């Protein structure tokens, strides 16, 4: 396995937060961060954060049921604190979607910005306040993005100043992508070699563990998810009709459900 990027310095950070969705890349990221932190004598700085996206109006979880438990298991395996947070303004991502009147997309990823980044930023501030440093907290923020997933992600540096920092802020945040150069097979090898928990949706044919109905997901994954989550997709299809906005530019939810049934 590749060594921790030389640019990331545990000594230069007060805390290292790992964003964990419960997916395979998150599990590998927790392993990499905790393994290298332990070797550096800095495991006490690591915390795992799961950002909860809430439920739909009918009470269906936006995320996969059990994703929270898998994320918690990752933290427990390495003996580091685990926290769950959500956007304080919106009760759920569903509420945000309905208020916006349109679905998230490649050029409107408010789902990630408001569902993950904002709660993550607030958690950094929360930890900084707990530490009572008398200065801006210096936080590492580790995520499971990998170059293999897209051209945009391939272009990202493994370590960089995060936009959470901004100007005149009370926090200094460094993004760290510990598994950036790993292939999907290498990620699964890490899981097998270290007995890392994974969600059973992967065993049922899902390749990724984003939201159960994600407009950015591959159509094949959406069709499989619709087969596994018919009631959720029915509610999403009704919202698609109500808003008059197609779920995905290339395909509607109605078509996805039809493919799932066939």
C-alpha positions as CSV (number, residue, x, y, z in Angstrom):
1,X,0.0,0.0,0.0
2,X,1.2,3.5,-0.7
3,X,2.7,5.6,2.1
4,X,1.0,8.6,3.5
5,X,1.6,11.7,1.3
6,X,4.7,13.4,2.5
7,X,2.9,16.8,2.2
8,X,0.5,15.9,5.1
9,X,2.0,16.7,8.4
10,X,0.2,15.3,11.5
11,X,2.2,17.6,13.8
12,X,1.0,20.7,11.9
13,X,-2.7,19.8,12.6
14,X,-4.7,19.9,15.8
15,X,-7.3,17.3,14.6
16,X,-7.8,15.1,11.6
17,X,-11.4,14.5,10.7
18,X,-12.4,11.6,8.4
19,X,-15.6,12.0,6.5
20,X,-17.2,8.6,6.4
21,X,-20.4,7.9,4.3
22,X,-20.3,4.2,5.1
23,X,-19.0,3.4,1.6
24,X,-16.0,1.2,0.7
25,X,-13.7,4.2,0.0
26,X,-14.6,5.7,3.4
27,X,-13.6,2.4,5.0
28,X,-10.3,2.4,3.2
29,X,-9.7,6.1,4.1
30,X,-10.3,5.5,7.8
31,X,-7.9,2.6,7.7
32,X,-5.2,4.7,5.9
33,X,-5.6,7.7,8.2
34,X,-5.7,5.7,11.4
35,X,-2.8,3.5,10.4
36,X,-0.5,6.4,9.5
37,X,-1.7,8.4,12.5
38,X,-0.9,5.5,14.8
39,X,2.6,5.1,13.4
40,X,3.1,8.9,13.9
41,X,1.9,8.7,17.5
42,X,-1.1,10.9,16.6
43,X,-4.1,8.6,16.6
44,X,-5.6,10.7,19.4
45,X,-6.1,13.5,16.9
46,X,-8.4,11.4,14.6
47,X,-12.2,11.6,14.6
48,X,-14.6,10.0,12.2
49,X,-17.6,12.1,11.0
50,X,-20.8,10.8,9.3
51,X,-23.0,13.5,7.8
52,X,-26.6,12.4,8.0
53,X,-28.8,13.4,5.1
54,X,-32.1,12.6,6.8
55,X,-35.3,11.2,5.4
56,X,-37.9,11.9,2.7
57,X,-41.4,13.3,3.5
58,X,-42.7,9.7,3.8
59,X,-39.9,8.7,6.1
60,X,-37.5,6.9,3.8
61,X,-33.8,7.3,4.5
62,X,-32.0,9.3,1.8
63,X,-28.9,7.2,2.3
64,X,-28.7,3.4,2.4
65,X,-30.2,1.9,5.6
66,X,-27.2,0.7,7.6
67,X,-24.7,3.1,6.2
68,X,-24.5,4.9,9.5
69,X,-23.8,1.6,11.3
70,X,-21.0,0.8,8.9
71,X,-19.4,4.2,9.4
72,X,-19.6,3.7,13.2
73,X,-18.0,0.3,12.8
74,X,-15.1,1.8,11.0
75,X,-14.4,4.2,13.9
76,X,-14.8,1.5,16.4
77,X,-12.4,-0.8,14.7
78,X,-9.6,1.8,15.0
79,X,-10.7,3.0,18.4
80,X,-11.3,6.7,17.4
81,X,-14.3,8.9,18.3
82,X,-17.3,8.9,16.1
83,X,-19.8,11.7,15.5
84,X,-23.0,12.2,13.4
85,X,-24.0,15.7,12.3
86,X,-26.5,17.2,9.8
87,X,-27.2,20.5,8.2
88,X,-28.6,22.8,10.8
89,X,-30.7,24.8,8.4
90,X,-32.4,22.0,6.5
91,X,-34.1,19.1,8.2
92,X,-33.0,16.8,5.4
93,X,-31.6,16.8,1.9
94,X,-35.1,16.0,0.7
95,X,-36.4,19.2,2.3
96,X,-33.7,21.1,0.5
97,X,-34.5,19.5,-2.9
98,X,-38.2,20.3,-2.6
99,X,-37.5,23.9,-1.6
100,X,-35.0,24.3,-4.5
101,X,-37.5,22.8,-6.9
102,X,-34.9,20.9,-8.9
103,X,-32.6,18.0,-8.5
104,X,-28.8,18.3,-7.8
105,X,-26.6,17.9,-10.8
106,X,-23.0,18.0,-12.0
107,X,-23.1,21.8,-12.1
108,X,-25.4,22.2,-9.1
109,X,-24.0,19.9,-6.4
110,X,-25.7,21.6,-3.5
111,X,-26.4,18.2,-2.1
112,X,-22.7,17.7,-1.3
113,X,-22.1,21.4,-0.5
114,X,-24.9,21.6,2.0
115,X,-25.3,18.0,3.1
116,X,-21.6,17.3,3.6
117,X,-19.4,20.4,3.5
118,X,-21.5,22.6,5.7
119,X,-21.9,20.1,8.5
120,X,-18.2,19.2,8.2
121,X,-17.2,22.9,8.5
122,X,-19.5,23.2,11.6
123,X,-17.9,20.1,13.1
124,X,-14.4,21.6,12.6
125,X,-15.6,24.7,14.5
126,X,-17.1,22.5,17.2
127,X,-13.9,20.6,17.7
128,X,-11.9,23.8,17.7
129,X,-14.0,25.3,20.4
130,X,-13.6,22.1,22.5
131,X,-9.8,22.3,22.2
132,X,-9.7,26.0,23.4
133,X,-6.6,26.8,21.4
134,X,-6.9,30.6,21.5
135,X,-6.2,30.6,17.8
136,X,-7.8,29.2,14.6
137,X,-8.0,25.4,14.7
138,X,-5.8,23.6,12.2
139,X,-7.7,20.7,10.9
140,X,-7.0,17.9,8.4
141,X,-10.1,16.8,6.6
142,X,-9.7,13.3,5.0
143,X,-12.0,12.1,2.2
144,X,-12.3,9.0,0.1
145,X,-12.2,10.6,-3.4
146,X,-10.2,8.5,-5.9
147,X,-8.6,9.5,-9.2
148,X,-10.1,6.5,-10.9
149,X,-13.7,7.8,-10.4
150,X,-13.6,10.8,-12.8
151,X,-11.4,13.2,-14.6
152,X,-12.3,15.9,-12.1
153,X,-11.3,13.8,-9.2
154,X,-8.1,12.7,-10.9
155,X,-7.1,16.3,-11.2
156,X,-7.4,16.9,-7.5
157,X,-4.1,17.1,-5.5
158,X,-3.8,14.6,-2.6
159,X,-3.3,17.5,-0.2
160,X,-4.5,21.1,-0.5
161,X,-6.0,24.0,1.4
162,X,-9.8,23.4,1.7
163,X,-12.3,26.1,0.8
164,X,-13.7,25.7,4.4
165,X,-10.7,27.9,5.4
166,X,-11.6,31.1,3.5
167,X,-10.3,34.5,4.5
168,X,-10.6,35.9,8.0
169,X,-12.0,32.6,9.3
170,X,-11.6,30.8,12.6
171,X,-10.4,27.6,11.0
172,X,-7.5,26.4,8.7
173,X,-8.5,23.3,6.9
174,X,-6.3,21.0,4.8
175,X,-8.0,18.4,2.5
176,X,-6.3,15.0,2.5
177,X,-7.2,12.3,0.0
178,X,-5.3,9.2,1.4
179,X,-6.7,6.7,-1.2
180,X,-6.6,9.0,-4.2
181,X,-4.3,6.8,-6.2
182,X,-5.9,3.5,-5.3
183,X,-7.8,1.4,-7.8
184,X,-11.2,-0.2,-6.8
185,X,-9.5,-3.5,-6.5
186,X,-6.9,-2.1,-4.2
187,X,-9.6,-0.6,-2.0
188,X,-11.3,-4.0,-1.7
189,X,-8.0,-5.6,-1.0
190,X,-7.5,-3.2,1.9
191,X,-11.0,-4.3,3.1
192,X,-10.1,-8.0,2.8
193,X,-6.7,-7.8,4.4
194,X,-7.9,-5.8,7.4
195,X,-11.4,-7.2,7.8
196,X,-12.9,-3.7,7.3
197,X,-16.7,-3.6,7.5
198,X,-18.6,-2.9,4.2
199,X,-22.2,-2.3,3.4
200,X,-24.2,-5.3,2.0
201,X,-25.5,-3.2,-0.9
202,X,-22.2,-4.0,-2.6
203,X,-23.0,-7.7,-2.3
204,X,-26.3,-7.0,-3.9
205,X,-24.8,-5.5,-7.0
206,X,-24.2,-1.8,-6.2
207,X,-20.8,-0.4,-7.3
208,X,-21.0,2.8,-5.2
209,X,-22.8,3.8,-2.0
210,X,-23.9,7.3,-2.6
211,X,-27.5,8.3,-1.9
212,X,-29.9,5.5,-2.8
213,X,-31.3,7.7,-5.6
214,X,-28.5,10.0,-6.8
215,X,-28.9,12.0,-10.0
216,X,-25.1,11.8,-10.4
217,X,-25.0,8.0,-10.3
218,X,-24.5,5.7,-13.3
219,X,-27.9,4.6,-14.8
220,X,-27.1,0.9,-14.2
221,X,-26.6,1.6,-10.5
222,X,-29.8,3.5,-10.4
223,X,-31.7,0.7,-12.0
224,X,-30.3,-1.8,-9.5
225,X,-31.1,0.6,-6.6
226,X,-34.6,1.0,-7.9
227,X,-35.0,-2.8,-7.7
228,X,-33.7,-2.8,-4.1
229,X,-35.6,0.3,-3.0
230,X,-38.9,0.4,-4.9
231,X,-40.9,2.5,-2.4
232,X,-38.2,5.2,-2.2
233,X,-38.0,5.4,-6.0
234,X,-41.8,5.7,-6.2
235,X,-41.7,8.7,-3.9
236,X,-38.9,10.2,-5.9
237,X,-40.9,9.6,-9.1
238,X,-43.9,11.4,-7.7
239,X,-41.6,14.4,-6.7
240,X,-40.2,14.4,-10.3
241,X,-43.7,14.7,-11.6
242,X,-44.7,17.4,-9.0
243,X,-41.6,19.6,-9.8
244,X,-41.7,19.1,-13.5
245,X,-38.0,18.5,-13.5
246,X,-36.4,15.4,-14.9
247,X,-34.3,13.5,-12.3
248,X,-31.3,13.0,-14.7
249,X,-30.8,14.7,-18.0
250,X,-30.3,11.4,-19.8
251,X,-33.2,9.5,-18.1
252,X,-36.3,10.0,-16.0
253,X,-37.2,8.2,-12.8
254,X,-40.2,6.7,-14.6
255,X,-37.8,5.2,-17.1
256,X,-35.5,4.0,-14.4
257,X,-38.3,2.3,-12.6
258,X,-39.6,0.7,-15.9
259,X,-36.1,-0.8,-16.5
260,X,-35.9,-2.0,-12.9
261,X,-39.2,-3.9,-13.4
262,X,-38.1,-5.4,-16.6
